[in-house]
Amino acid sequence: MGESTMGETASREFDLVLVGATGFVGRLTARHLAEHASSGLRVGLAGRSADRLEKVRSSLPAAGSTWPLITIDVLDDTAVANLAARSRVVASTVGPYLRYGLALVQACARAGTHYADLTGETLFVRRSIDAAHESARASGARIVHSCGFDSVPSDLGVGLAASRAAAEDAGQLTSAVLHVRKLRGGISGGTVDSLRQQMIEARTDPVARRLAGDPRALADDVSGSLYGSSSNTDGPSWLARDDQTKSWQTPFVMGSYNRQIVHRSNAIAGWPYGREFGYGEVVATGRGPRGAVIAAGIAVGTGALMAGMSFGPTRNLLDRVLPKPGQGPNDRTRSNGTFTVAVDADTVSGARYRTTIAADHDPGYDATAVMLGESAIALASETDLGAAGVVTPMVALGSSLPQRLRDRGFTVVTERLCLLPSREKPVGPWPR
């Protein structure tokens, strides 16, 4: 299968086009690109409204003040094919991707154009794999989904732990768990809308409902066949206490999707974590009665939100109070944002590794804009990219994205913790 190279696409008009530049996260990503993209990178800003694009461009630092503007409807097949043919890399913040994303993905896959987005939607990524994986492999395009807080920390956290273990001859992973240690930030209207659309689809389509809950719904092997479709779909217990730390914990709201991305990385990279690898994500809430009450509150609140989004009458009520697409928190809320996650991974040798990823940014906004921006710049600048196809951040960008994030003030550290005594319980196994 052919692979397009940087040289073969160098004659295109744009090195990088940001689609959705007028949205909330789009504006933050545009600013990041203006501040950190190299001066030689040919960047364009795309969106539905020429007036709003002009307003965004006028607010950017000098480097972005002359970037070309492209008015586009992402549901127009001819327009997105044109854009893909003119661009070496396209980054999209236009969600819900289930509604607006597939035409752009397919156009990029056919044109050999690298692509990055922020989706956290199982159904969209599954459709993207089915519709575009083979054409992207043939053209050399890297279609990299989930380049924001969903799912870069999860994907890099496991991948870096596995790489360190392999380098030290500690063997493959047996299981891993991501602990959300700290999380403070605003709620995204775009994220709410994506959740809404996926819940509506799952409510009416049994196949969609099964996929949304299947840990390996996105995990194809190298021949393209889906495996594990009848695997255990239960996640970590809704309320549990960690045997080592004695901290109470509850499943992380995005853990089920992030787990699917991690399993896809493992499968399409040739099983570096092992075929029996298990993974889960939890929020740690502290010890004692207070920790138990907080964990129970998070679990009940998450369940209530999911249930409310599943039914029309309650969904209408929630729509009145939840942020709308394009809306986001004010500067003060975002400036107080921060996150810390730690991925603890056990190996067949008994060695345990921890990857900590943290930043003093709002995870869903400023941090996500950095992660998407750096992913897009890497796709436009790096030659040492992973496999072509519908891939993941770790598979496509694992060799460069961690250092890029460190250069932007993120903590990305992997350490060897210990050799587990035979009596000590490992961190998993989680449902596979």
N, C-alpha and C positions, 0 to 999 in steps of 0.2 A: 504494500500500500504506500502511496506517495505521501510525503510530508512537505508542506510548504515551509520555506525558511524565511528568515528576515530579509535576505537578499531578494527573494522572489516577489515579495510584497512591498519592497522599498519604494517603488515608483508610485504607489497609491497616494492620493491627495492628503490623507490624514494618517498619522501614527496612532492616534487615540481619539475616539469620540465618546463623550459622556452623554448618554440618552437619559432624559428625565432631569436635566440640570436645573429646572425651575421648582422641583419638589423640595421638601424640607431637607432630607438627607442629600439630595442632588446638589443643593446649594452649598452644603458643607463640603461635599466631595469636590465640587468645582473650586472652592477656595483652597482646599488642600493641594489640588493639582497645580493651581496658580503659584502656590508658595513653594512646592517641592519638586515639580517636574523639571527636568533639565531644559535649558533654554532652547535646545535644538529639537525638542519634541513638538511635533505639529499636532495641536489639540483643537478639537471642535466641540461646541456645545449644541446639543439637540433637544428639542421639545416641541410641544404642540403650538405654543404661542410665541410669535416673534417679539411682541411687546415685553412679555415676561422674560424671555431670553435676554433681551437688551438690558433689562433692569438688573438681571443677575450679572451680566458681563460688566456693567458699569460699577458694580460693587466690589469687583475683584481687584487684587493687587495688580501692579503695572504689568506683570508678565502675562496676565490673562485678559488685559483690556482690549487687545486687538484680535482675540481668537474669533474665527469665523462662527457664524450662527446658522443652524440648520433647522428649518421647520419641518416636522415629520409627524405623521400619524402611524403609530407602530402596528396598527391593524391593517395598513395598506401594504399588501405583499410586494407590489412594485417598488414602493418607496423604501421599504426595509432592504430589499435586494440591492437597490441602488446604493444605499448607505453602506451595506456590508462590502460591496465591491470597491468603494472609495476608501475604505478604512483598513488598517492593519489590526486594530483592536477596538472593540466596542465594549463599554461598561454601561450597564443599565440599572437604574433605580426605579423603573416603572412597574409598579405592582398595582393590584395583585397579579402576579406573574401567570397564574392559572388563566386569567382573562386576557392579559396583554402581552405575554412573553414568548409564545411558541413561534410565531412567524419570524421574529428577530433571531431567535436561536437557530432555526432552520436555515435562514439566509446566511448567517455567519458560518454555519457548518459547511454549506455548499461552496462558499467563497474562499474558504481557508482563512477566515478571519477569527482571531482569538476573541473570546467573549468572557465577561465576568459580571456577576449580579449579586443580589442580596437575598435571594429567595430562602424561605424556610418552609416551602410548600411541597410536601411529599408528592402530591398528585401531579403537580407541574413538572417536577424533576423526573418522575417516572415517564411522563409523556415525552419529555425532552430526550431521555435515553432511547425510548422506542423510535422516535421520529428522526433523531439526529446523530446518534452515536456512530453509526457506521459511515455516514457521509463525512462526519468530522474526522474520523480516523483516516479516511481516504484523502481528504484535502489537507490534513495536517493541522486543522483547527483545534485549539484547546477550548472547550466550552466548560468554564469553571463556575459552577454554581456555589452559592452560600459563602461569599467572601466578606461577610461582616461578622458581628458578634455571633450570629448563626452562620457558619459553624467553625470559624477559624480557630478559636481557642481549643475547642474539642478536637478538631482534626489534627492540628499541629501538636497539641498536648500528647496525644497517643502516639503519633508518628515519630516525634522526637524522642520519646521514651523508648520506643522500639528500636530506633536507630542507635541510640546509646547502648542499649542492651546488646545489640548485634555486634557493635564495635568492641565491646568488652567480653565477647563470647559467653554472654549470660543466657543465650538461648531465646526462643520465641516467647511472646507474652502468653499468659494463660487468661488473664482478665485485667480490667482496669476500671477505675471509677473516677469521675470528675466530681470534685467537691467545690461548690460555689461558696467561697469563704466570705466574700464581700460583694455587694451588688447595690448600687444606688444610681438611679437615673430616671428619666421621664418615660412616658408611654407614647409610642408612635401610632399616629392615626393610620399610617400605611400598614403597620404590623397588625393592627386591629382589623383592617379591611381584608388582609390576606387570611387571617384566621377565620373571619366571617365567611369568605368565599369557600374555603376548604370545608368548613363545617356544613355549609349548605349542600355542597357536592356529596360529602360523605353521608349526609342524612338521607339523600334520595337515591344513592347508588351503592349497593352492597359491595361491589368490587372495590370501589373507591374507599369505602369504610374499612375493608380488610387491609388494603394497602397502607392506609394511614396508620394502622396499628401494628404492622408487621416490621420487626426490627431489621429484616433483610430485604425489605421491599425494593431497595435501590441497588442491591448487591448482585451484579452480574459477574459471572466468571469470564475469563478471557475469550471464550467462544461466543459470549453474548447471551447465554441462557441464565434465567433467573433461578437462584437456588434458595432453599429454606423457606418457601412460601407457606409451609405449614408449621413453621417453627413456633416455639412458645412465645406468645405475645405479651405475657405479663411483664411489667416493669418492676423496679425496686418497690418494696412495701411502702404504702402511703405514709406510714409512720413507723420509724425504727430507731434504735440506738446503736451507734457504732461501737463494736466490741473493743477497739483499741482506744479511741479518744473519749468514749462515753458521751459523746455529743449526740443529741437528737437530730434526725434528718428526715427529709421528705423528698420525693422526686422533683427534679427541676422541671419547670413548665415546658421548656424546649428540649428536654432530654431525649424524648422519643424520636424527634426529628434528627437531632445531632447524632444519635446512635446509628441511624440509617446512613448518614454521611460517613461516619467512621467505618462502618462495615463495608461500604462501597470502596473506600480507600484500600482496605485490606484485600478485597477481592480483585480489583482491577490492577493492583500492584503485584499480584502473584502470591498472596498470602504471607507477607512478612510477619504478621502478628500470629500466624497459625490458623488453621481451619476451625479449631475449637475455641477461639477467642471469644470472650464475653465482655460486655461493656454496659455501663449505666451512669447516670448523672443524678446527684442529690444536692440539696441545699442543706448545709450544716447550720443549725440554729442554736447550738450551745447546750450546756449540761443542765440537769436538774429539771424541776417542774416548769420553770419559765421556758426553757428550751423546748420541752414537750408541747406546751401551749402554743408557742410560735409556730412550730412545725405543723401542728394540727390545723392552725389557722390558715397557713399557706395552702395546705392540702385541700381544706374545705373551700377556700376562696377560688383556687384553681379549678376544682371540680364544678363549682357553681358557675364560673365563667364559661367553661366548656359546655355545660348543660344548657345555659342560657342562650348561647350562640347557636345551639342545635334546633331551637324551636322558634317559629316565626313571632309569636306574641312577645316572648321574653327578649328575643333579639331586637325587636323594635324598641322596647324599653331601654335596653342597653345602648342602642344607637343614639339615644337622646343625651347620654352622659359621657360616653366614650369619645375620644378625639376623632375627628374626621380625617380622611386621606389628605395629605399635604400639611396637616397641622402637627405641631410638636411643642415641646416645653420651652419656656422662656430661657433667656441667657443665664439667669441666676440658678435655675434648676439644673441646667446643663453644666454650669461651672462647678457645681458640687458633686457631679457624677464621678463614680469610680467603680472599679471591679477588680476582684482577685479570684482566680480559679486555680485549683491544683489537681492535676491528674496523677493518681497513684496507680502504678502498673506493676503487676507481679509477673515473674518469668518462670519457665520450667526449671531453672536451676535454683530457684528460691530467692534470687536477688530481686529487690524492689527498687523501682525508679519513680521519681516524682518530677513532673514538669509543671512549673508555676508560670502562669501568664497573667499579667496585671497591668493596669494603666490608670492614671488619674484623669479619666475621661468618662463622660456619660457613655455607657456601653452601647446603647442602641442608636446613638447619634454621632457624637464626635469621634468615639473610638471606631465605630463602624465606618465612618467616612475615611479615617486613616487606613483601615484595613482594605477597604475597596480601592481607594486611591493607590495604595502601594501595590496591590495585586495587579491593577491595570497597568501601572508604570512598569512593573516587572515583566508582564506579558509583552509590553512594547519594547523593552530594553534588553532583556536577558536572552541568551542563546542556549543556556543549559536548562531547558524546560522539560518537564516530564512528558508522559505519553499523550498522544493526541486522542481526541474523542470527548465524550461527555464525562468529565473527570471531576476531581475534587481539589481544594486548595493544597492539601498535602501532596497529592500525586503530581500536580502541575507545577507547584511553586515551593515545595518543601525545601529545596536547596538554597533559596534566596529570601523568601518572605520573612522567616524568623529574624534574620539580621536587619532587614529593612524596618521591621517593627521596633527592634532595639534602637535603631538610629533615630526613631521618632519618639523615644522616651518610654517605650513599653519595656516591661520586665518579661523576658522569655528565657527561663533557666531550667535546665534538666540536671538532676543530681541523683546519685546512687545513695539510697537510704540505708539499706541493711541487707544482710542475708537472713531470711526468715528462719527462726527456730522451727523445728518440726512440729512443735505443739501450737504454733501461732496460726490463727485462722487467716487465710489470704483475703484480699479485698473483694473477691467475687466468690464463685462465678455468678455473673449476671446472666439473665436469659440471652441465649445466642441468636 
